[in-house]
């Protein structure tokens, strides 16, 4: 079995679908937020974004969901 280091500072949430987007959201040290999103139907639409604040990440998620 391979042993991997687990960071106690990283929190990853379950994968969710919002509108036509499938998203995975992770938070590092309660500050940095990473959003990985791909479109459910159009596989060419794919985003990986990092944010310094939770509000910026929330605004980006709202933008993606509302663009459809």
Secondary structure as a PSIPRED ss2 file (coil, helix, strand):
# PSIPRED VFORMAT (PSIPRED V4.0)

   1 X C   1.000  0.000  0.000
   2 X C   1.000  0.000  0.000
   3 X C   1.000  0.000  0.000
   4 X C   1.000  0.000  0.000
   5 X C   1.000  0.000  0.000
   6 X C   1.000  0.000  0.000
   7 X C   1.000  0.000  0.000
   8 X C   1.000  0.000  0.000
   9 X C   1.000  0.000  0.000
  10 X E   0.000  0.000  1.000
  11 X E   0.000  0.000  1.000
  12 X E   0.000  0.000  1.000
  13 X C   1.000  0.000  0.000
  14 X C   1.000  0.000  0.000
  15 X C   1.000  0.000  0.000
  16 X E   0.000  0.000  1.000
  17 X E   0.000  0.000  1.000
  18 X E   0.000  0.000  1.000
  19 X C   1.000  0.000  0.000
  20 X C   1.000  0.000  0.000
  21 X E   0.000  0.000  1.000
  22 X E   0.000  0.000  1.000
  23 X E   0.000  0.000  1.000
  24 X E   0.000  0.000  1.000
  25 X E   0.000  0.000  1.000
  26 X E   0.000  0.000  1.000
  27 X E   0.000  0.000  1.000
  28 X E   0.000  0.000  1.000
  29 X C   1.000  0.000  0.000
  30 X C   1.000  0.000  0.000
  31 X C   1.000  0.000  0.000
  32 X E   0.000  0.000  1.000
  33 X E   0.000  0.000  1.000
  34 X E   0.000  0.000  1.000
  35 X E   0.000  0.000  1.000
  36 X E   0.000  0.000  1.000
  37 X E   0.000  0.000  1.000
  38 X E   0.000  0.000  1.000
  39 X E   0.000  0.000  1.000
  40 X C   1.000  0.000  0.000
  41 X C   1.000  0.000  0.000
  42 X C   1.000  0.000  0.000
  43 X C   1.000  0.000  0.000
  44 X C   1.000  0.000  0.000
  45 X C   1.000  0.000  0.000
  46 X E   0.000  0.000  1.000
  47 X E   0.000  0.000  1.000
  48 X E   0.000  0.000  1.000
  49 X E   0.000  0.000  1.000
  50 X E   0.000  0.000  1.000
  51 X E   0.000  0.000  1.000
  52 X C   1.000  0.000  0.000
  53 X C   1.000  0.000  0.000
  54 X H   0.000  1.000  0.000
  55 X H   0.000  1.000  0.000
  56 X H   0.000  1.000  0.000
  57 X H   0.000  1.000  0.000
  58 X H   0.000  1.000  0.000
  59 X H   0.000  1.000  0.000
  60 X H   0.000  1.000  0.000
  61 X H   0.000  1.000  0.000
  62 X H   0.000  1.000  0.000
  63 X H   0.000  1.000  0.000
  64 X H   0.000  1.000  0.000
  65 X H   0.000  1.000  0.000
  66 X H   0.000  1.000  0.000
  67 X C   1.000  0.000  0.000
  68 X C   1.000  0.000  0.000
